[in-house]
């Protein structure tokens, strides 16, 4: 009998459920989805309302607090939600422990690396010298 | 069932392709005029438009089916007719909002 099968419901919530992460991961995925509902609509509406999508217009927009702050939150939340969501898909379809670890590790590395790169770019637009 | 699978496919697509495009876009704005020109050259060719319009659809489909899943998470909407109605609504709504977004953005820039 495996650990999951012998555990109590409380034990599963604490980390022995099918995700091996308990309820925290599940809840964070929902909370980031609620945030992205607002931030995602903000992004689309902003792109529609901007007078142009040329570089100067976008840079000016992302230098302003009303552009930078929501975009910063969007990048962080989107990458966290992406890592959480892809983990659910991987855990549902990749059952071999070694492959599962490798794939989830790759997603985590790429997600954090990509997120750092996106944030670096955003900070450079907002605070870097005009190029 | 179909919408649930669509939620996973669009979510995975947004996570991998969407965030890659977002990161490239932000990096290109930061890096300078040449980098941004390269981005827009690819973004406005036919394959770039396929990717961007595809991402727009994935965004709206995932957003709407995500709302549906949040409602189901609180235990509502499991009656067969209601469930089916909202499943179909996410598909129709996703296509409509995609068409609207593409129309408005292309309209603004041309």
gemmi code that builds the backbone of each chain (N, CA, C; Angstrom):
import gemmi

chains = {
    "A": [
        ("UNK", (0.857, -1.204, 0.000), (0.000, 0.000, 0.000), (0.886, 1.246, 0.000)),
        ("UNK", (0.565, 2.177, -0.888), (1.394, 3.376, -0.979), (1.006, 4.382, 0.101)),
        ("UNK", (1.817, 5.405, 0.219), (1.585, 6.417, 1.248), (0.234, 7.100, 1.072)),
        ("UNK", (-0.129, 7.383, -0.225), (-1.395, 8.087, -0.442), (-2.570, 7.258, 0.054)),
        ("UNK", (-2.511, 5.945, -0.254), (-3.660, 5.097, 0.040), (-3.878, 4.934, 1.541)),
        ("UNK", (-2.806, 4.976, 2.311), (-2.941, 4.752, 3.739), (-3.162, 6.046, 4.511)),
        ("UNK", (-3.053, 7.208, 3.821), (-3.123, 8.457, 4.559), (-4.563, 8.866, 4.830)),
        ("UNK", (-4.738, 9.664, 5.851), (-6.049, 10.215, 6.174), (-6.322, 11.411, 5.271)),
        ("UNK", (-7.585, 11.874, 5.205), (-7.870, 13.094, 4.428), (-6.993, 14.273, 4.862)),
        ("UNK", (-6.748, 14.409, 6.150), (-5.909, 15.510, 6.640), (-4.488, 15.359, 6.112)),
        ("UNK", (-4.022, 14.102, 6.112), (-2.675, 13.848, 5.602), (-2.558, 14.211, 4.134)),
        ("UNK", (-3.622, 13.951, 3.376), (-3.607, 14.286, 1.950), (-3.556, 15.794, 1.761)),
        ("UNK", (-4.334, 16.517, 2.564), (-4.332, 17.973, 2.469), (-2.947, 18.505, 2.803)),
        ("UNK", (-2.264, 17.846, 3.727), (-0.952, 18.320, 4.146), (0.149, 17.954, 3.165)),
        ("UNK", (-0.157, 17.261, 2.103), (0.884, 17.046, 1.117), (0.948, 15.661, 0.504)),
        ("UNK", (0.040, 14.773, 0.873), (0.118, 13.427, 0.312), (-0.926, 13.180, -0.768)),
        ("UNK", (-1.594, 14.204, -1.228), (-2.577, 14.040, -2.302), (-1.879, 13.766, -3.623)),
        ("UNK", (-2.669, 13.733, -4.705), (-2.104, 13.337, -5.989), (-1.034, 14.308, -6.473)),
        ("UNK", (-1.120, 15.566, -6.044), (-0.114, 16.531, -6.481), (1.135, 16.461, -5.606)),
        ("UNK", (1.062, 15.758, -4.468), (2.137, 15.687, -3.488), (2.480, 17.055, -2.918)),
        ("UNK", (1.570, 18.005, -3.092), (1.822, 19.353, -2.607), (0.758, 19.840, -1.635)),
        ("UNK", (-0.313, 19.043, -1.494), (-1.378, 19.482, -0.627), (-2.212, 20.577, -1.239)),
        ("UNK", (-2.950, 21.299, -0.395), (-3.906, 22.289, -0.881), (-3.293, 23.625, -1.242)),
        ("UNK", (-2.073, 23.892, -0.795), (-1.474, 25.206, -1.018), (-1.311, 25.544, -2.480)),
        ("UNK", (-0.833, 24.558, -3.247), (-0.634, 24.757, -4.683), (-1.961, 25.007, -5.382)),
        ("UNK", (-2.966, 24.225, -5.001), (-4.308, 24.347, -5.586), (-4.860, 25.750, -5.347)),
        ("UNK", (-4.715, 26.220, -4.123), (-5.264, 27.527, -3.765), (-4.506, 28.652, -4.473)),
        ("UNK", (-3.169, 28.523, -4.534), (-2.379, 29.572, -5.187), (-2.734, 29.669, -6.670)),
        ("UNK", (-2.995, 28.519, -7.309), (-3.383, 28.536, -8.714), (-4.682, 29.318, -8.892)),
        ("UNK", (-5.637, 29.139, -7.961), (-6.913, 29.865, -8.060), (-6.747, 31.351, -7.774)),
        ("UNK", (-5.936, 31.685, -6.763), (-5.750, 33.093, -6.414), (-5.040, 33.840, -7.541)),
        ("UNK", (-4.009, 33.214, -8.145), (-3.340, 33.890, -9.254), (-4.276, 33.996, -10.452)),
        ("UNK", (-5.184, 33.009, -10.614), (-6.118, 33.100, -11.739), (-7.062, 34.288, -11.554)),
        ("UNK", (-7.497, 34.526, -10.311), (-8.380, 35.668, -10.047), (-7.643, 36.980, -10.336)),
        ("UNK", (-6.370, 37.050, -9.940), (-5.580, 38.256, -10.208), (-5.384, 38.449, -11.709)),
        ("UNK", (-5.133, 37.337, -12.420), (-4.889, 37.430, -13.865), (-6.148, 37.780, -14.641)),
        ("UNK", (-7.297, 37.456, -14.063), (-8.565, 37.857, -14.686), (-8.583, 39.378, -14.836)),
        ("UNK", (-8.201, 40.080, -13.758), (-8.168, 41.549, -13.803), (-6.985, 42.046, -14.638)),
        ("UNK", (-5.793, 41.499, -14.372), (-4.584, 42.001, -15.039), (-4.594, 41.676, -16.528)),
        ("UNK", (-5.129, 40.511, -16.888), (-5.188, 40.121, -18.297), (-6.119, 41.026, -19.086)),
        ("UNK", (-7.279, 41.323, -18.506), (-8.216, 42.228, -19.171), (-7.597, 43.628, -19.255)),
        ("UNK", (-6.902, 44.034, -18.195), (-6.204, 45.331, -18.217), (-5.217, 45.371, -19.392)),
        ("UNK", (-4.460, 44.290, -19.591), (-3.450, 44.278, -20.655), (-4.096, 44.396, -22.034)),
        ("UNK", (-5.140, 43.590, -22.268), (-5.800, 43.626, -23.581), (-6.429, 44.998, -23.833)),
        ("UNK", (-7.142, 45.527, -22.821), (-7.789, 46.835, -22.978), (-6.724, 47.913, -23.224)),
        ("UNK", (-5.601, 47.827, -22.517), (-4.522, 48.809, -22.708), (-3.985, 48.754, -24.135)),
        ("UNK", (-3.759, 47.535, -24.640), (-3.222, 47.399, -25.999), (-4.201, 47.942, -27.028)),
        ("UNK", (-5.503, 47.764, -26.748), (-6.518, 48.298, -27.670), (-6.549, 49.826, -27.614)),
        ("UNK", (-6.423, 50.389, -26.382), (-6.595, 51.830, -26.213), (-5.350, 52.648, -26.552)),
        ("UNK", (-4.170, 52.029, -26.510), (-2.955, 52.789, -26.831), (-3.061, 53.355, -28.251)),
        ("UNK", (-2.630, 54.600, -28.440), (-2.790, 55.218, -29.758), (-1.980, 54.509, -30.841)),
        ("UNK", (-0.885, 53.872, -30.444), (-0.047, 53.162, -31.400), (0.712, 52.093, -30.642)),
        ("UNK", (1.201, 51.077, -31.369), (2.004, 50.041, -30.705), (3.465, 50.158, -31.140)),
        ("UNK", (3.895, 51.382, -31.519), (5.318, 51.539, -31.827), (6.119, 51.617, -30.531)),
        ("UNK", (7.436, 51.509, -30.669), (8.284, 51.338, -29.503), (8.227, 52.549, -28.568)),
        ("UNK", (8.233, 53.755, -29.129), (8.238, 54.965, -28.298), (6.972, 55.047, -27.444)),
        ("UNK", (5.835, 54.751, -28.044), (4.555, 54.798, -27.319), (4.545, 53.767, -26.187)),
        ("UNK", (5.020, 52.545, -26.508), (5.021, 51.479, -25.502), (5.977, 51.809, -24.360)),
        ("UNK", (7.168, 52.362, -24.693), (8.156, 52.699, -23.659), (7.610, 53.787, -22.741)),
        ("UNK", (6.982, 54.784, -23.348), (6.409, 55.875, -22.539), (5.332, 55.328, -21.596)),
        ("UNK", (4.513, 54.422, -22.145), (3.442, 53.795, -21.348), (4.032, 52.995, -20.170)),
        ("UNK", (5.090, 52.213, -20.438), (5.659, 51.353, -19.391), (6.546, 52.131, -18.417)),
        ("UNK", (6.883, 53.371, -18.741), (7.607, 54.225, -17.794), (6.649, 54.871, -16.799)),
        ("UNK", (5.380, 55.002, -17.183), (4.402, 55.606, -16.277), (3.957, 54.575, -15.240)),
        ("UNK", (3.586, 55.063, -14.057), (3.158, 54.154, -12.984), (1.938, 53.343, -13.416)),
        ("UNK", (1.039, 53.956, -14.165), (-0.192, 53.261, -14.554), (0.063, 52.158, -15.579)),
        ("UNK", (1.230, 52.196, -16.241), (1.609, 51.118, -17.139), (2.536, 50.120, -16.445)),
        ("UNK", (3.527, 50.661, -15.721), (4.555, 49.797, -15.118), (3.993, 48.880, -14.029)),
        ("UNK", (3.234, 49.464, -13.098), (2.796, 48.672, -11.931), (1.925, 47.476, -12.331)),
        ("UNK", (0.865, 47.670, -13.120), (0.083, 46.490, -13.517), (0.886, 45.511, -14.379)),
        ("UNK", (1.790, 46.023, -15.238), (2.578, 45.109, -16.064), (3.524, 44.285, -15.198)),
        ("UNK", (4.126, 44.928, -14.177), (4.995, 44.206, -13.246), (4.208, 43.086, -12.563)),
        ("UNK", (3.027, 43.426, -12.065), (2.178, 42.430, -11.402), (1.753, 41.337, -12.383)),
        ("UNK", (1.442, 41.740, -13.629), (1.032, 40.755, -14.628), (2.151, 39.752, -14.896)),
        ("UNK", (3.379, 40.257, -15.090), (4.499, 39.359, -15.404), (4.716, 38.373, -14.252)),
        ("UNK", (4.782, 38.876, -13.019), (5.027, 37.993, -11.866), (3.908, 36.962, -11.741)),
        ("UNK", (2.658, 37.434, -11.776), (1.512, 36.541, -11.568), (1.377, 35.532, -12.704)),
        ("UNK", (1.608, 35.995, -13.941), (1.463, 35.097, -15.087), (2.503, 33.975, -15.034)),
        ("UNK", (3.742, 34.295, -14.673), (4.761, 33.252, -14.609), (4.485, 32.272, -13.466)),
        ("UNK", (4.051, 32.777, -12.300), (3.722, 31.875, -11.184), (2.562, 30.958, -11.583)),
        ("UNK", (1.518, 31.550, -12.196), (0.347, 30.767, -12.613), (0.713, 29.753, -13.699)),
        ("UNK", (1.625, 30.147, -14.597), (2.067, 29.235, -15.659), (2.810, 28.035, -15.071)),
        ("UNK", (3.711, 28.294, -14.118), (4.454, 27.198, -13.483), (3.479, 26.271, -12.739)),
        ("UNK", (2.541, 26.861, -11.990), (1.549, 26.066, -11.254), (0.679, 25.245, -12.197)),
        ("UNK", (0.205, 25.886, -13.278), (-0.698, 25.210, -14.202), (-0.022, 24.089, -14.968)),
        ("UNK", (1.203, 24.362, -15.439), (1.919, 23.313, -16.181), (2.225, 22.128, -15.276)),
        ("UNK", (2.460, 22.396, -13.989), (2.723, 21.298, -13.055), (1.503, 20.378, -12.934)),
        ("UNK", (0.313, 20.970, -12.940), (-0.902, 20.153, -12.861), (-1.004, 19.236, -14.079)),
        ("UNK", (-0.720, 19.811, -15.267), (-0.786, 19.013, -16.496), (0.268, 17.901, -16.463)),
        ("UNK", (1.497, 18.255, -16.095), (2.579, 17.262, -16.043), (2.243, 16.161, -15.029)),
        ("UNK", (1.768, 16.553, -13.841), (1.472, 15.560, -12.807), (0.335, 14.627, -13.221)),
        ("UNK", (-0.568, 15.119, -14.081), (-1.675, 14.275, -14.520), (-1.264, 13.271, -15.599)),
        ("UNK", (-0.252, 13.611, -16.382), (0.070, 12.755, -17.526), (1.430, 12.066, -17.436)),
        ("UNK", (2.349, 12.595, -16.641), (3.690, 12.006, -16.547), (3.838, 11.346, -15.177)),
        ("UNK", (3.691, 10.025, -15.161), (3.634, 9.325, -13.880), (4.986, 8.779, -13.439)),
        ("UNK", (5.898, 8.564, -14.397), (7.218, 8.081, -14.016), (7.913, 9.135, -13.152)),
        ("UNK", (8.358, 8.738, -11.973), (8.869, 9.712, -11.001), (10.052, 10.509, -11.553)),
        ("UNK", (10.942, 9.819, -12.274), (12.115, 10.503, -12.809), (11.749, 11.517, -13.877)),
        ("UNK", (10.909, 11.107, -14.827), (10.472, 12.028, -15.885), (9.678, 13.191, -15.310)),
        ("UNK", (8.844, 12.871, -14.299), (8.029, 13.907, -13.675), (8.919, 14.972, -13.038)),
        ("UNK", (9.925, 14.520, -12.310), (10.836, 15.460, -11.653), (11.605, 16.283, -12.680)),
        ("UNK", (12.070, 15.600, -13.743), (12.842, 16.299, -14.770), (12.009, 17.374, -15.461)),
        ("UNK", (10.765, 17.001, -15.809), (9.903, 17.950, -16.533), (9.478, 19.113, -15.637)),
        ("UNK", (9.083, 18.795, -14.395), (8.704, 19.866, -13.473), (9.900, 20.751, -13.133)),
        ("UNK", (11.080, 20.136, -13.060), (12.296, 20.923, -12.818), (12.584, 21.865, -13.974)),
        ("UNK", (12.432, 21.333, -15.194), (12.655, 22.157, -16.394), (11.677, 23.329, -16.430)),
        ("UNK", (10.402, 23.050, -16.113), (9.372, 24.101, -16.104), (9.712, 25.164, -15.059)),
        ("UNK", (10.148, 24.712, -13.891), (10.492, 25.654, -12.821), (11.682, 26.530, -13.226)),
        ("UNK", (12.718, 25.898, -13.787), (13.915, 26.650, -14.197), (13.556, 27.635, -15.310)),
        ("UNK", (12.848, 27.142, -16.331), (12.495, 28.009, -17.467), (11.545, 29.116, -17.019)),
        ("UNK", (10.625, 28.781, -16.131), (9.659, 29.774, -15.652), (10.320, 30.878, -14.854)),
        ("UNK", (11.190, 30.506, -13.934), (11.863, 31.520, -13.119), (12.860, 32.302, -13.970)),
        ("UNK", (13.570, 31.593, -14.858), (14.525, 32.267, -15.746), (13.821, 33.231, -16.690)),
        ("UNK", (12.747, 32.770, -17.322), (11.995, 33.623, -18.237), (11.374, 34.808, -17.516)),
        ("UNK", (10.832, 34.552, -16.330), (10.222, 35.619, -15.548), (11.247, 36.677, -15.158)),
        ("UNK", (12.444, 36.231, -14.769), (13.501, 37.176, -14.402), (13.904, 38.021, -15.610)),
        ("UNK", (13.960, 37.373, -16.779), (14.339, 38.086, -18.005), (13.275, 39.132, -18.360)),
        ("UNK", (12.011, 38.750, -18.243), (10.922, 39.684, -18.550), (10.936, 40.867, -17.574)),
        ("UNK", (11.171, 40.579, -16.289), (11.196, 41.665, -15.295), (12.399, 42.577, -15.509)),
        ("UNK", (13.557, 41.974, -15.850), (14.744, 42.785, -16.141), (14.436, 43.748, -17.294)),
        ("UNK", (13.794, 43.232, -18.333), (13.452, 44.066, -19.490), (12.514, 45.197, -19.094)),
        ("UNK", (11.511, 44.854, -18.295), (10.535, 45.865, -17.870), (11.204, 46.950, -17.032)),
        ("UNK", (12.092, 46.542, -16.110), (12.806, 47.515, -15.275), (13.724, 48.388, -16.126)),
        ("UNK", (14.331, 47.775, -17.148), (15.217, 48.541, -18.017), (14.427, 49.588, -18.807)),
        ("UNK", (13.241, 49.201, -19.273), (12.391, 50.167, -19.982), (12.033, 51.320, -19.045)),
        ("UNK", (11.648, 50.964, -17.811), (11.125, 51.981, -16.896), (12.228, 52.886, -16.344)),
        ("UNK", (13.379, 52.301, -16.031), (14.402, 53.065, -15.303), (15.696, 53.254, -16.070)),
        ("UNK", (15.848, 52.567, -17.214), (17.078, 52.697, -17.983), (17.125, 54.024, -18.718)),
        ("UNK", (18.329, 54.385, -19.184), (18.459, 55.602, -19.982), (17.710, 55.413, -21.296)),
        ("UNK", (17.148, 56.499, -21.804), (16.418, 56.410, -23.068), (17.342, 55.924, -24.173)),
        ("UNK", (16.927, 54.865, -24.880), (17.772, 54.309, -25.937), (17.258, 54.767, -27.289)),
    ],
    "B": [
        ("UNK", (-16.298, 18.397, -20.894), (-15.177, 17.537, -21.297), (-14.310, 18.240, -22.335)),
        ("UNK", (-14.933, 18.606, -23.461), (-14.182, 19.297, -24.509), (-13.595, 20.600, -23.991)),
        ("UNK", (-14.433, 21.358, -23.267), (-13.982, 22.659, -22.776), (-12.884, 22.491, -21.729)),
        ("UNK", (-12.987, 21.416, -20.950), (-11.959, 21.146, -19.943), (-10.607, 20.867, -20.605)),
        ("UNK", (-10.629, 20.089, -21.697), (-9.392, 19.820, -22.431), (-8.882, 21.101, -23.087)),
        ("UNK", (-9.825, 21.888, -23.650), (-9.435, 23.173, -24.249), (-8.742, 24.066, -23.219)),
        ("UNK", (-9.240, 24.009, -21.972), (-8.656, 24.826, -20.911), (-7.186, 24.454, -20.701)),
        ("UNK", (-6.902, 23.153, -20.751), (-5.516, 22.690, -20.565), (-4.656, 23.048, -21.760)),
        ("UNK", (-5.204, 22.854, -22.963), (-4.416, 23.140, -24.168), (-4.109, 24.640, -24.259)),
        ("UNK", (-5.146, 25.476, -24.069), (-4.909, 26.919, -24.160), (-4.005, 27.382, -23.023)),
        ("UNK", (-4.174, 26.800, -21.840), (-3.319, 27.178, -20.712), (-1.864, 26.845, -20.967)),
        ("UNK", (-1.624, 25.635, -21.488), (-0.244, 25.229, -21.786), (0.336, 26.105, -22.885)),
        ("UNK", (-0.479, 26.421, -23.902), (-0.021, 27.283, -24.993), (0.322, 28.683, -24.513)),
        ("UNK", (-0.543, 29.232, -23.657), (-0.275, 30.569, -23.118), (0.989, 30.558, -22.268)),
        ("UNK", (1.159, 29.491, -21.478), (2.308, 29.414, -20.572), (3.613, 29.335, -21.350)),
        ("UNK", (3.631, 28.522, -22.409), (4.891, 28.306, -23.137), (5.070, 29.361, -24.230)),
        ("UNK", (4.126, 29.422, -25.173), (4.271, 30.354, -26.304), (3.959, 31.790, -25.866)),
        ("UNK", (2.877, 31.950, -25.111), (2.452, 33.287, -24.707), (3.507, 34.018, -23.897)),
        ("UNK", (4.064, 33.338, -22.893), (5.056, 34.008, -22.050), (6.371, 34.198, -22.800)),
        ("UNK", (6.675, 33.309, -23.748), (7.870, 33.515, -24.572), (7.715, 34.774, -25.423)),
        ("UNK", (6.530, 34.944, -26.025), (6.282, 36.142, -26.844), (6.279, 37.394, -25.964)),
        ("UNK", (5.640, 37.310, -24.797), (5.611, 38.457, -23.872), (7.026, 38.875, -23.490)),
        ("UNK", (7.876, 37.873, -23.170), (9.249, 38.172, -22.754), (10.050, 38.758, -23.920)),
        ("UNK", (9.878, 38.187, -25.098), (10.574, 38.701, -26.284), (10.146, 40.147, -26.549)),
        ("UNK", (8.837, 40.397, -26.444), (8.275, 41.730, -26.689), (8.867, 42.756, -25.711)),
        ("UNK", (8.856, 42.426, -24.404), (9.399, 43.357, -23.402), (10.897, 43.555, -23.618)),
        ("UNK", (11.605, 42.466, -23.918), (13.043, 42.575, -24.143), (13.318, 43.455, -25.367)),
        ("UNK", (12.502, 43.283, -26.422), (12.720, 44.059, -27.645), (12.471, 45.553, -27.408)),
        ("UNK", (11.446, 45.882, -26.603), (11.197, 47.289, -26.269), (12.393, 47.846, -25.498)),
        ("UNK", (12.937, 47.026, -24.568), (14.059, 47.484, -23.741), (15.343, 47.589, -24.555)),
        ("UNK", (15.532, 46.661, -25.500), (16.835, 46.533, -26.157), (17.099, 47.637, -27.177)),
        ("UNK", (16.059, 48.170, -27.797), (16.303, 49.254, -28.736), (15.525, 49.115, -30.033)),
        ("UNK", (15.673, 50.105, -30.885), (14.889, 50.180, -32.110), (15.076, 48.997, -33.040)),
        ("UNK", (16.321, 48.524, -33.197), (16.572, 47.403, -34.111), (15.887, 46.126, -33.624)),
        ("UNK", (16.013, 45.867, -32.313), (15.397, 44.662, -31.740), (13.884, 44.726, -31.862)),
        ("UNK", (13.330, 45.912, -31.650), (11.870, 46.033, -31.745), (11.406, 45.914, -33.196)),
        ("UNK", (12.228, 46.436, -34.118), (11.885, 46.305, -35.542), (11.870, 44.834, -35.962)),
        ("UNK", (12.834, 44.052, -35.438), (12.855, 42.614, -35.723), (11.589, 41.949, -35.195)),
        ("UNK", (11.213, 42.340, -33.986), (9.992, 41.767, -33.391), (8.769, 42.082, -34.252)),
        ("UNK", (8.604, 43.360, -34.632), (7.401, 43.727, -35.382), (7.408, 43.128, -36.788)),
        ("UNK", (8.618, 42.964, -37.366), (8.701, 42.327, -38.691), (8.103, 40.923, -38.645)),
        ("UNK", (8.521, 40.149, -37.623), (7.981, 38.791, -37.495), (6.523, 38.819, -37.045)),
        ("UNK", (6.187, 39.732, -36.157), (4.827, 39.771, -35.594), (3.790, 40.114, -36.649)),
        ("UNK", (4.181, 40.852, -37.693), (3.200, 41.282, -38.688), (3.212, 40.418, -39.939)),
        ("UNK", (4.162, 39.473, -40.038), (4.090, 38.502, -41.146), (2.973, 37.501, -40.853)),
        ("UNK", (2.626, 36.701, -41.867), (1.461, 35.821, -41.710), (1.612, 34.850, -40.537)),
        ("UNK", (2.828, 34.279, -40.369), (2.991, 33.306, -39.278), (2.951, 34.000, -37.917)),
        ("UNK", (3.449, 35.257, -37.867), (3.382, 36.022, -36.621), (1.944, 36.332, -36.241)),
        ("UNK", (1.156, 36.696, -37.258), (-0.252, 36.993, -37.001), (-1.009, 35.740, -36.562)),
        ("UNK", (-0.655, 34.586, -37.169), (-1.285, 33.327, -36.752), (-1.007, 33.076, -35.267)),
        ("UNK", (0.264, 33.281, -34.868), (0.630, 33.058, -33.461), (-0.083, 34.062, -32.553)),
        ("UNK", (-0.082, 35.331, -32.924), (-0.665, 36.356, -32.053), (-2.188, 36.235, -31.970)),
        ("UNK", (-2.826, 35.962, -33.106), (-4.286, 35.785, -33.068), (-4.618, 34.496, -32.315)),
        ("UNK", (-3.796, 33.463, -32.505), (-3.974, 32.217, -31.751), (-3.843, 32.444, -30.252)),
        ("UNK", (-2.856, 33.251, -29.855), (-2.670, 33.555, -28.429), (-3.842, 34.371, -27.887)),
        ("UNK", (-4.348, 35.284, -28.713), (-5.507, 36.085, -28.287), (-6.708, 35.183, -28.031)),
        ("UNK", (-6.924, 34.231, -28.966), (-8.017, 33.287, -28.760), (-7.776, 32.428, -27.512)),
        ("UNK", (-6.532, 31.929, -27.356), (-6.204, 31.097, -26.198), (-6.439, 31.878, -24.907)),
        ("UNK", (-6.076, 33.169, -24.924), (-6.272, 34.017, -23.740), (-7.748, 34.097, -23.359)),
        ("UNK", (-8.598, 34.437, -24.329), (-10.028, 34.601, -24.004), (-10.687, 33.271, -23.664)),
        ("UNK", (-10.336, 32.209, -24.415), (-10.914, 30.898, -24.128), (-10.521, 30.445, -22.713)),
        ("UNK", (-9.237, 30.622, -22.372), (-8.744, 30.188, -21.063), (-9.368, 31.031, -19.945)),
        ("UNK", (-9.525, 32.340, -20.225), (-10.135, 33.227, -19.224), (-11.584, 32.809, -18.944)),
        ("UNK", (-12.344, 32.573, -20.021), (-13.763, 32.230, -19.842), (-13.928, 30.838, -19.241)),
        ("UNK", (-13.175, 29.859, -19.757), (-13.314, 28.521, -19.169), (-12.721, 28.496, -17.761)),
        ("UNK", (-11.779, 29.411, -17.481), (-11.236, 29.531, -16.120), (-12.300, 30.026, -15.148)),
        ("UNK", (-13.091, 31.015, -15.591), (-14.205, 31.490, -14.755), (-15.167, 30.336, -14.492)),
        ("UNK", (-15.443, 29.546, -15.558), (-16.338, 28.406, -15.420), (-15.795, 27.414, -14.374)),
        ("UNK", (-14.470, 27.186, -14.414), (-13.888, 26.255, -13.442), (-13.937, 26.810, -12.022)),
        ("UNK", (-13.750, 28.139, -11.884), (-13.837, 28.735, -10.544), (-15.243, 28.574, -9.976)),
        ("UNK", (-16.254, 28.761, -10.851), (-17.642, 28.580, -10.408), (-17.872, 27.127, -10.001)),
        ("UNK", (-17.319, 26.186, -10.805), (-17.491, 24.770, -10.476), (-16.726, 24.391, -9.209)),
        ("UNK", (-15.611, 25.102, -8.949), (-14.842, 24.840, -7.725), (-15.646, 25.133, -6.470)),
        ("UNK", (-16.563, 26.109, -6.562), (-17.383, 26.391, -5.378), (-18.641, 25.521, -5.363)),
        ("UNK", (-18.708, 24.570, -6.311), (-19.766, 23.561, -6.255), (-21.027, 23.917, -7.008)),
        ("UNK", (-20.963, 24.969, -7.839), (-22.160, 25.389, -8.567), (-22.066, 24.977, -10.033)),
        ("UNK", (-23.223, 24.942, -10.713), (-23.248, 24.754, -12.160), (-23.027, 23.328, -12.631)),
        ("UNK", (-23.334, 22.343, -11.792), (-23.106, 20.965, -12.206), (-24.332, 20.315, -12.854)),
        ("UNK", (-25.491, 21.004, -12.843), (-26.662, 20.459, -13.516), (-26.335, 20.344, -15.004)),
        ("UNK", (-26.751, 19.238, -15.629), (-26.278, 18.944, -16.988), (-26.553, 20.078, -17.969)),
        ("UNK", (-27.807, 20.609, -17.941), (-28.159, 21.653, -18.907), (-27.365, 22.924, -18.661)),
        ("UNK", (-27.279, 23.330, -17.379), (-26.531, 24.534, -17.013), (-25.067, 24.380, -17.413)),
        ("UNK", (-24.505, 23.223, -17.080), (-23.105, 22.953, -17.356), (-22.818, 23.047, -18.844)),
        ("UNK", (-23.699, 22.420, -19.635), (-23.507, 22.420, -21.077), (-23.648, 23.829, -21.655)),
        ("UNK", (-24.633, 24.582, -21.136), (-24.865, 25.946, -21.607), (-23.613, 26.805, -21.401)),
        ("UNK", (-23.028, 26.745, -20.196), (-21.860, 27.583, -19.928), (-20.616, 27.098, -20.687)),
        ("UNK", (-20.545, 25.775, -20.925), (-19.430, 25.253, -21.716), (-19.474, 25.820, -23.129)),
        ("UNK", (-20.684, 25.797, -23.725), (-20.844, 26.331, -25.084), (-20.607, 27.839, -25.090)),
        ("UNK", (-21.079, 28.503, -24.011), (-20.924, 29.956, -23.910), (-19.444, 30.360, -23.912)),
        ("UNK", (-18.583, 29.559, -23.256), (-17.154, 29.922, -23.227), (-16.574, 29.875, -24.648)),
        ("UNK", (-17.032, 28.904, -25.450), (-16.490, 28.776, -26.815), (-16.973, 29.931, -27.691)),
        ("UNK", (-18.286, 30.192, -27.635), (-18.853, 31.293, -28.435), (-18.264, 32.625, -27.973)),
        ("UNK", (-18.229, 32.833, -26.651), (-17.694, 34.076, -26.097), (-16.221, 34.264, -26.432)),
        ("UNK", (-15.461, 33.173, -26.371), (-14.034, 33.252, -26.676), (-13.787, 33.675, -28.115)),
        ("UNK", (-14.561, 33.084, -29.038), (-14.405, 33.444, -30.458), (-14.824, 34.890, -30.698)),
        ("UNK", (-15.922, 35.302, -30.044), (-16.404, 36.673, -30.224), (-15.382, 37.689, -29.707)),
        ("UNK", (-14.874, 37.471, -28.493), (-13.924, 38.419, -27.897), (-12.613, 38.446, -28.679)),
        ("UNK", (-12.220, 37.287, -29.251), (-11.014, 37.245, -30.086), (-11.204, 38.117, -31.325)),
        ("UNK", (-12.344, 37.937, -31.999), (-12.630, 38.726, -33.196), (-12.661, 40.214, -32.856)),
        ("UNK", (-13.293, 40.552, -31.729), (-13.396, 41.953, -31.308), (-12.005, 42.543, -31.040)),
        ("UNK", (-11.177, 41.797, -30.297), (-9.834, 42.282, -29.955), (-8.988, 42.488, -31.203)),
        ("UNK", (-8.990, 41.499, -32.089), (-8.186, 41.596, -33.311), (-8.664, 42.771, -34.156)),
        ("UNK", (-9.989, 42.909, -34.278), (-10.569, 44.005, -35.055), (-10.146, 45.356, -34.490)),
        ("UNK", (-10.234, 45.504, -33.157), (-9.917, 46.788, -32.529), (-8.427, 47.104, -32.641)),
        ("UNK", (-7.559, 46.103, -32.406), (-6.121, 46.376, -32.435), (-5.654, 46.660, -33.864)),
        ("UNK", (-6.110, 45.886, -34.832), (-5.713, 46.154, -36.219), (-6.317, 47.481, -36.685)),
        ("UNK", (-7.531, 47.792, -36.196), (-8.173, 49.055, -36.546), (-7.415, 50.252, -36.019)),
        ("UNK", (-6.866, 50.117, -34.789), (-6.121, 51.208, -34.169), (-4.844, 51.499, -34.934)),
        ("UNK", (-4.240, 50.437, -35.481), (-2.905, 50.598, -36.041), (-2.876, 50.749, -37.562)),
        ("UNK", (-4.036, 50.869, -38.167), (-4.007, 51.035, -39.612), (-4.899, 52.176, -40.080)),
    ],
}
model = gemmi.Model(1)
for chain_id, residues in chains.items():
    chain = gemmi.Chain(chain_id)
    for i, (resn, *xyz) in enumerate(residues, 1):
        res = gemmi.Residue()
        res.name, res.seqid = resn, gemmi.SeqId(i, " ")
        for name, pos in zip(("N", "CA", "C"), xyz):
            atom = gemmi.Atom()
            atom.name, atom.element = name, gemmi.Element(name[0])
            atom.pos, atom.b_iso = gemmi.Position(*pos), 0.0
            res.add_atom(atom)
        chain.add_residue(res)
    model.add_chain(chain)
structure = gemmi.Structure()
structure.add_model(model)
structure.setup_entities()
